[in-house]
Amino acid sequence: MSRSNNHTLSHDFNLRCCTLEDEDAAVAVCLHTGDSGNDASSFFDDPKLLGYRYVSPYIHLSPDLSFVLEDSERHVCGYVLAALDSDLFYTQYVNEWLSKMKQLYPIMPTDEEKEKGKRDWQVIDGFHRDNVESFKRFEDYPSHLHIDLLPIAQGKGYGTKMICHIENALKQLGSKGVHLEMAPDNTRAFHFYTKLGFFVLANDQDTLWLGKKLC
């Protein structure tokens, strides 16, 4: 796939390739949308922790499928991130990324700490305990994606365009299907995805997995 630097959506917003310089801004977007689409700032003492789980690994391990949405003042207000081969990505995530996270957060949380109101320890616990088998994969939907938009960019059609863009990028790389995970109580996101052709692949108490064929 040829990777151009800019993918203009309108005069107000621009979708472009994510760079390492965008990482902090994208991590902030993750925090401000991390509570089923709402601001999760009050749930974390460390404002970067959630992004270190759901954003930074893609910027570092899957840069060719990492894109940010910026406004007219070049502020990052959204992102869409994907991994072509989930098996390969999670192997790299466990072997490379989690090694860095364990050094950054070396203390394992106690059961008492995990039960506190803040969610930091839940993420840190995953950094220490997750292995490749911790992540659900789907044979017919080998790729996966994450997308988040700040309120300023929502309801304007940019989310749909970003999903279309990442789907086309995955198709060009030969993917036959893509999946994503979401919180079951995020009804707005569920309607958004199903409108775009995604459907439920699996679910448990905390997570819905949706998928879509790309060929």
N, C-alpha and C positions, 0 to 999 in steps of 0.2 A: 504494500500500500504506500503510495506517495503521501508524505506527511507535510502539508503546507502549514504555515505558521498561523494563519488567520482563517476563520470560518464565520464571516459576518452574518448576523441574524437580523439586525436592524440598525438604524442610526443611533439608537440608545444603548444597545447591548451588543457585545461581540464575544463569540465563542472562539477560543484559541487554545493552542497546545499549552499545557501546564509546564512550568519550569521549576527548578528548585527554589528560585526566588519567590515563587507563589505559595510555597508550602505553609508558611505561617498564616497567611490570609485564608487559605483553604481549610486549615485546621480550625481557625476561628469560625468559619461557616459551619463546620461539623458540630462544634459546640452549640452554636446558636440555633441549630435545627435538630439537636440530638435527643429531644424528648418527644418522640413521635411527631416530629416536624416542628415542635415548639422549642423555645430557648431552654437549654439544659444547664445554663451557667450556675444556677443555684444548687445543682446536684453535685458539682465537682469543685474540690479545692484546687486541683491542678487543671488550669484551663486548656492545656495541650493534650491531656491524657486520652480523651476520646478520639481526637484526631490522629494520635499515634497508633490507634487501633484500626481506624476505618479509612484514613486518608493517606497518611504518609507512606505506608507500605506500597501503595499503588504508584505514587509519584516516584519512588525509588526502584521498585521491582517491575513495574509495568508502565514506563514513561510514555511509550508510543500510544497508549490507550488512556491517557490522562489529559483531560481538558478542563479549562475553567471558563466561566462566564464572567465578563467584566462589564461595568457600566460605562457611561460616557466620560467619567472621570478616572477610568482605569482602575476602579476598585473591584476586587474579586467579590462577587455576590452569589456564586454558585459553582458547582463542578459536576462532571460526570466522569467516572473512573471505571475501568474494566480490566479484567484479566482474560486473555484468550483461552488458556488451558488452566482450569481451576486446580487440577492435580499438581501441575508444575508450580503454579503460583503458591499454593499452600505449602508445598515442600520447601520452596525458597523462603516463605514467610517464617516457617518454623526454624529452619536451619540458619537463616541469615538475620532476619529482622528480630525475632524473639531473643536472639543472643544479645543484640544491642539493648533491647528493652530490659532484659534481666540485669544488665550492667547499670542501666539508668535507674531502675527500680529494683534494687537487690533484696529488699526485705519482703518476705512472704507475709501476706495478711493473716491475722488470726481469725478464728470464727467470730469472735466478738467484734472485731473491726469490720468484717464483712456484713454484719447485721446493723451497722450504724446507718444513719440517714444518707450520708454521702455515698456516691457510687464509685469513687476512685478505686477502692479496694477490689471491687468486682472486676474491673478491667485489669488491674495489676495481677490478680489471681489468675486470670486467663493468660497473661504473659508468662507466668511460671508453669501453668499446668497444661496448656493447649499442646496438642500434637496434631499430626496430619489427620488423624481419625476424628478429631474434634469438630471438623467442618463437613457439613452435608454437601455431597456432590451428586450430580445427576448425569447419567451416561448420555442421554439425548440432548442435554443442555450443558455442555462442557464449559462454556464461558459464564462469567458472572459480572454484575455491574453494581455500582453505587451512584446515586444521584441525590443532590440536595441543593435547594435554592433558598436564599433569604427572602423574606416577605416582599421586599422591594421588586423582586423579579418574578414573583408568583402571579398566576392568573393572567398572564399575557401571552401564553403559547410557547414560551421559551423552553419549558420542561419537555414538551412534546418534540420540539426541534432538536433538543439535546439527545433525547432517547433515539430519535431517528438517525442522528449523526453517529452515535456510538454503535447502533445496530449495523449501519452501512459499513463502518470501519471493521467490525467483527466479520461481517459477510465477506468483505474483500480479503480477509485473512483466512477464510475457509471455515469459520465456525458454523455448526449446524443448529445451534440453539444457545440461548442465554437464560440465566436465572438470576434472581435477586432474593434478598430476605428483607422482611419488614416487620414492624410491630403490629400485632393483630388489631390494636385499638386505633390505628391510624386510618380511619375510614376514608378520609380525603385522598390519601395516597393510594389506597386500594382501588377506589373508583378511577383514579388517574391511570393506574397500570392496566386495569382490566379494559378500559376504554381503548388502550393501545394494543390490545390483543394478548396480554399476559393472563395466565390462569393459574389456579392453585395447584402446586405439585405435592406439597406436604405441609403439615402444620403441627405445632405442639402448643403448650400453654403460653409460651413467650414469643413465638416466631411463626410467621407465615413465609413459605417459600413459593415464589411465583416463577413461571417459566414461559418462554415463547420460542417457537421454532423460527429459524432464520433461513431455512431453505425448503 
